[in-house]
Amino acid sequence: MTLWDNKYRTANTPIKDSPTFKDDPKRLGNAKNQALEAIEASNLPLSQKAIMKQNINDGNFTTVTVGDGNAANSVITIYRNHKCVNCGS
């Protein structure tokens, strides 16, 4: 399960991990809730919905913050059991 966020920059500035995912647990919770709502509203088979929702609830997902405009990089963060496994790398 991957949660995405896009950051547009007019200046040539590297993108860092989105505050949506990293700096504020409430904002991450909101992003996860939005993902759960999108999964529930999708036309995916019930078995796939169940797996995706369980992964989010168990804290097993990946976040991707994508740079747009003059920011050409992206940041990938992997969570397992609600813990970031690649932070600081």
C-alpha positions in Angstrom: 0.0 0.0 0.0 1.5 3.3 -1.0 0.3 6.8 0.0 1.3 9.6 -2.3 1.9 13.4 -1.9 3.0 15.8 -4.6 5.0 19.0 -3.8 5.3 21.7 -6.5 8.3 24.0 -6.4 9.1 26.9 -8.7 12.7 27.1 -7.4 15.2 24.3 -8.0 14.8 23.0 -4.4 15.1 19.4 -3.3 11.9 17.8 -1.9 12.0 16.4 1.7 9.6 13.9 3.2 6.1 15.5 3.3 5.0 16.9 6.6 1.7 15.1 5.8 3.6 11.8 6.5 6.4 12.7 8.8 6.1 15.7 11.1 2.6 15.4 12.5 1.0 12.1 13.6 -2.5 13.7 13.2 -1.8 14.6 9.6 -0.5 11.0 8.9 -3.7 9.7 10.5 -5.8 11.9 8.2 -3.9 10.6 5.2 -4.4 7.0 6.3 -8.1 7.7 6.9 -8.4 9.2 3.4 -6.7 6.1 2.0 -9.2 3.8 3.9 -12.1 5.8 2.6 -10.8 5.6 -1.0 -10.2 1.8 -0.7 -13.8 1.3 0.7 -15.3 3.4 -2.2 -13.2 1.6 -4.9 -14.4 -1.2 -7.2 -11.7 -3.5 -6.0 -12.6 -7.1 -4.9 -13.5 -7.4 -1.3 -10.5 -9.6 -0.6 -8.1 -7.0 -1.9 -9.9 -4.2 0.0 -9.5 -6.3 3.2 -5.8 -6.8 2.7 -5.1 -3.1 1.9 -7.1 -1.9 4.9 -5.4 -4.4 7.2 -2.0 -3.2 6.0 -2.8 0.4 6.7 -4.3 -0.4 10.1 -1.3 -2.5 11.0 1.1 0.4 10.0 2.5 -1.5 7.0 2.7 1.0 4.1 5.0 3.1 2.0 4.8 6.9 1.5 6.1 8.7 -1.6 6.5 12.5 -1.7 7.0 13.5 -5.3 8.7 16.7 -6.5 7.0 18.6 -9.3 7.9 21.7 -11.3 11.6 22.5 -10.6 11.9 19.9 -7.8 12.9 16.7 -9.6 13.4 14.3 -6.8 11.1 12.2 -4.6 11.3 10.7 -1.1 10.2 7.2 -0.3 9.5 6.2 3.3 8.7 2.7 4.4 6.6 1.9 7.5 6.4 -1.5 9.2 4.3 -2.0 12.4 3.8 1.8 12.6 7.6 2.4 12.6 9.7 4.0 9.9 12.3 1.5 8.8 14.3 3.7 6.5 14.3 7.0 8.3 17.7 8.7 8.5 18.9 6.8 5.5 
